[in-house]
């Protein structure tokens, strides 16, 4: 028997279609091999955003906790370009005095 080729998007569309037909969440989740928590997550996204919500989403964080503001980062890079032999401590001290 050959393998069936299907995408995640197609499976999610089939999943939502089954729920719209009136099947129970538990039965459909069991058939698709996902948890009910995941099933409700897909269903809620579909109800709020429509078909676009069934596409994969980026897992990239919205913001990074330790990222410096762009201006400070630019100052550090410029200072390092001007004084390539300086290390992090000297650059930090210079910027602390300046700012």
Protein Blocks (a to p, Z undefined) as FASTA:
>chain_A
ZZddddfklmmmmmmmmmmnopafklmmmmnopafklmmmmmmmmmmnommlmpccdfbd
fbdfklccfklmmmmmmmmmmmmmbcfklmmmmmmmmZZ
